[in-house]
Amino acid sequence: MSDVVCEVIAQLPTKYGTFEAHGYVDQRSGEHHVALVKGDIADGEPVLCRVHSECLTGDTFGSLRCDCGEQRSRAMRQIEKEGRGVFLYMRQEGRGIGLINKLKAYVLQEQGMDTVEANLALGFKDDERDYSAGAMILQDLGIKKLRLMTNNPTKIDGLNEYGLEIVERVPIQMPINPFDKYYMQTKQKKMGHMTTYEV
C-alpha cells in the first residue's frame, strides 16, 4: 500500500479550463497535495506533467522575486491546450524549508546573499525537497512515462529514482525581471538549472 492516499476527486473549473482535482494525503507527514488531471492519462502514453512546489508568495501574491506564479500559469495553459496532462501541486514551500524560513531567507538575500547561501546560513541544504510523494501520486494515477515541464535536473533525477521514466524534458523558462534576475541566475549557475540566462 502506498504512503500517499487519494481521499477525494472533484471537478475544478479554472480560468485555464476544467480539471479533475485529486486530493492526496501523505500518511507519513500528514501533508496534503493536489493533482489536477486533464483527459485520459492512464493509457500508457507519455503524459505532459508539471510537478510544482507550493509558492505562496509567487502563486498567490504574484511576487516578482521568483518565476513560480508564471510557471504555474504557463503549465496549466499548456496542459489545457493539449487536452491531456497533470499539474501536480506539492506542499513543499520554499524548496522544502517552509514559508517562515523562506521569508527569513528573503531577509538574508536583501543583505546580499543568494538563495543557496541563504538556505545554508539558515541550516538547510540548498534544496530540501523530496520527490517520493510526487512519484507515488503519479504512479497512483496510472502514469509510467512523463513529458516533464521543468528546468531542474534534480527534479528529473528525483522522479527517475522512484521508477518514473522521463521521456522528454519540456522547457519552461520565463523572462527575467529586475527583482528575480539574481535568483534566476543563481539557479542556473549553482543548481544546474537548464536555462539560458546570461550569468
Backbone torsions as a table, in degrees:
resi	resn	phi	psi	omega
1	MET	NA	138.3	-179.0
2	SER	-71.5	150.9	175.4
3	ASP	-78.4	-9.9	-179.2
4	VAL	-117.4	121.3	-170.3
5	VAL	-118.6	133.8	174.9
6	CYS	-78.8	119.9	-177.0
7	GLU	-98.8	-23.1	-174.1
8	VAL	-161.0	149.2	173.7
9	ILE	-130.7	126.9	-178.2
10	ALA	-140.0	153.7	174.9
11	GLN	-76.6	137.2	-179.8
12	LEU	-131.2	96.7	173.8
13	PRO	-74.7	131.0	179.5
14	THR	-129.4	172.9	177.8
15	LYS	-69.4	-12.2	178.0
16	TYR	-93.7	-17.3	-175.4
17	GLY	143.5	178.8	179.8
18	THR	-97.6	130.4	-179.7
19	PHE	-122.3	162.6	172.6
20	GLU	-99.5	116.6	-176.2
21	ALA	-92.5	116.5	177.3
22	HIS	-101.5	114.4	-178.6
23	GLY	-92.6	120.1	-177.3
24	TYR	-112.2	147.8	173.5
25	VAL	-120.3	127.7	174.4
26	ASP	-82.6	111.5	-175.9
27	GLN	-66.3	-20.9	-179.3
28	ARG	-77.8	-44.1	-173.8
29	SER	-106.5	-17.6	-174.3
30	GLY	81.4	-0.5	-177.1
31	GLU	-73.0	151.1	178.9
32	HIS	-107.4	140.6	177.5
33	HIS	-134.2	157.2	-179.0
34	VAL	-131.1	132.2	173.1
35	ALA	-109.4	117.7	175.2
36	LEU	-92.4	115.0	-171.9
37	VAL	-108.4	138.1	176.7
38	LYS	-127.9	122.4	173.9
39	GLY	77.1	-169.7	-178.7
40	ASP	-85.4	107.0	-175.7
41	ILE	-106.6	-1.5	-175.7
42	ALA	-109.6	30.3	-177.4
43	ASP	-95.6	6.6	178.1
44	GLY	90.4	-14.5	178.2
45	GLU	-80.6	151.5	178.1
46	PRO	-55.7	140.4	-174.4
47	VAL	-112.1	129.8	173.2
48	LEU	-66.4	127.2	-172.8
49	CYS	-145.8	140.2	169.8
50	ARG	-119.1	119.1	172.5
51	VAL	-97.9	106.9	-168.2
52	HIS	-114.6	122.0	177.4
53	SER	-81.6	137.0	-179.9
54	GLU	-50.2	135.6	174.3
55	CYS	-143.4	90.9	-177.4
56	LEU	-56.5	-44.5	-176.0
57	THR	-64.7	-41.0	-178.6
58	GLY	-85.5	-46.9	-175.7
59	ASP	-69.5	-39.6	-174.0
60	THR	-99.2	-45.7	-173.4
61	PHE	-93.5	-7.3	179.0
62	GLY	72.7	31.5	179.6
63	SER	-55.5	141.1	176.3
64	LEU	-94.1	2.8	-179.6
65	ARG	-79.5	-9.1	179.8
66	CYS	-147.7	174.4	179.8
67	ASP	-106.6	12.7	-171.9
68	CYS	-61.1	-47.2	-178.9
69	GLY	-62.6	-39.8	178.5
70	GLU	-67.2	-38.7	177.9
71	GLN	-65.2	-41.2	177.5
72	ARG	-58.2	-49.0	-178.9
73	SER	-62.5	-45.8	-178.8
74	ARG	-61.3	-44.3	-177.4
75	ALA	-64.3	-44.9	-178.9
76	MET	-65.7	-38.2	176.9
77	ARG	-64.0	-41.2	-177.1
78	GLN	-67.5	-41.2	177.5
79	ILE	-64.4	-43.1	178.2
80	GLU	-61.5	-42.5	-179.1
81	LYS	-62.3	-41.1	179.5
82	GLU	-76.5	-22.3	178.9
83	GLY	79.6	10.4	-176.6
84	ARG	-162.9	129.4	178.2
85	GLY	157.8	-177.8	-179.3
86	VAL	-136.8	131.7	169.6
87	PHE	-109.3	109.0	-176.0
88	LEU	-101.3	115.4	-177.0
89	TYR	-101.4	109.5	-175.7
90	MET	-100.0	132.6	-178.9
91	ARG	-83.8	77.2	176.8
92	GLN	-141.2	70.1	-176.6
93	GLU	-56.7	142.0	172.8
94	GLY	61.4	45.4	-175.9
95	ARG	55.1	31.7	174.3
96	GLY	93.5	3.6	-178.5
97	ILE	-97.7	-7.9	178.3
98	GLY	93.2	161.9	-173.5
99	LEU	-64.7	-48.8	-176.5
100	ILE	-63.4	-43.2	177.7
101	ASN	-65.9	-32.6	175.9
102	LYS	-64.0	-41.7	177.7
103	LEU	-65.5	-36.9	175.2
104	LYS	-63.1	-37.5	177.1
105	ALA	-65.5	-34.9	176.1
106	TYR	-58.6	-43.3	-179.3
107	VAL	-61.3	-43.2	178.7
108	LEU	-65.4	-34.4	176.6
109	GLN	-66.9	-36.2	177.3
110	GLU	-65.5	-21.7	178.5
111	GLN	-91.7	3.3	173.7
112	GLY	116.9	-9.5	178.7
113	MET	-77.6	155.4	169.6
114	ASP	-89.3	179.3	-174.4
115	THR	-65.4	-36.9	179.0
116	VAL	-66.9	-48.2	-180.0
117	GLU	-60.6	-39.0	-179.1
118	ALA	-65.5	-44.2	177.9
119	ASN	-61.4	-44.4	-179.7
120	LEU	-64.0	-39.2	179.9
121	ALA	-64.3	-28.7	179.0
122	LEU	-86.5	1.0	176.7
123	GLY	91.6	15.5	179.8
124	PHE	-111.2	167.1	168.4
125	LYS	-74.7	167.1	178.7
126	ASP	-62.4	-27.4	178.8
127	ASP	-146.3	114.9	-176.4
128	GLU	-97.1	6.3	-173.3
129	ARG	-71.7	149.7	178.2
130	ASP	-123.5	128.3	-175.0
131	TYR	-98.9	8.8	-178.6
132	SER	-63.9	-44.2	-179.2
133	ALA	-64.2	-41.8	177.8
134	GLY	-60.7	-43.1	179.2
135	ALA	-63.5	-41.7	179.4
136	MET	-63.7	-37.9	178.4
137	ILE	-64.8	-47.2	-178.6
138	LEU	-63.3	-39.0	177.0
139	GLN	-66.8	-38.0	177.6
140	ASP	-62.6	-30.9	179.1
141	LEU	-78.7	-2.5	178.2
142	GLY	89.7	15.4	-176.8
143	ILE	-93.7	135.9	176.0
144	LYS	-120.7	-29.8	-176.7
145	LYS	-124.8	136.2	-175.3
146	LEU	-121.6	143.5	160.4
147	ARG	-104.6	97.9	-166.9
148	LEU	-92.7	124.0	176.1
149	MET	-83.2	102.3	-178.6
150	THR	-164.2	160.1	168.9
151	ASN	-114.2	-0.7	-167.6
152	ASN	-99.9	111.2	-179.8
153	PRO	-64.9	-28.9	178.8
154	THR	-65.6	-35.0	178.2
155	LYS	-67.5	-41.4	177.7
156	ILE	-61.1	-48.4	179.6
157	ASP	-62.5	-40.9	-177.7
158	GLY	-63.1	-39.8	179.4
159	LEU	-76.9	-38.4	176.4
160	ASN	-58.6	-38.3	-177.0
161	GLU	-59.2	-27.6	-177.3
162	TYR	-103.3	21.4	169.3
163	GLY	93.0	6.9	176.1
164	LEU	-92.4	139.1	-179.8
165	GLU	-97.9	119.6	176.4
166	ILE	-90.1	104.3	-176.6
167	VAL	-87.8	-18.0	178.9
168	GLU	-156.1	137.8	169.3
169	ARG	-97.9	122.5	178.2
170	VAL	-100.0	110.1	-178.3
171	PRO	-60.2	148.4	-179.9
172	ILE	-142.0	57.1	-176.1
173	GLN	-86.4	129.8	180.0
174	MET	-100.9	154.9	175.1
175	PRO	-64.1	146.3	178.6
176	ILE	-78.7	149.4	171.2
177	ASN	-127.5	167.7	-175.9
178	PRO	-60.3	-23.9	-176.7
179	PHE	-86.6	-25.3	-177.5
180	ASP	-112.4	5.7	-175.7
181	LYS	-57.0	-49.6	-178.0
182	TYR	-64.6	-40.1	178.6
183	TYR	-60.8	-47.6	-178.0
184	MET	-67.2	-39.7	178.8
185	GLN	-65.8	-37.5	179.0
186	THR	-65.2	-42.5	178.5
187	LYS	-60.1	-39.0	-179.3
188	GLN	-72.2	-45.9	-173.1
189	LYS	-77.4	-43.7	-173.1
190	LYS	-99.9	-23.5	-175.6
191	MET	-112.7	1.5	174.2
192	GLY	74.7	18.6	179.9
193	HIS	-61.7	138.7	-173.8
194	MET	-86.5	70.2	178.3
195	THR	-122.6	174.9	-174.2
196	THR	-125.1	36.0	177.5
197	TYR	-76.2	148.8	174.6
198	GLU	-74.8	129.4	-179.8
199	VAL	-121.8	NA	NA
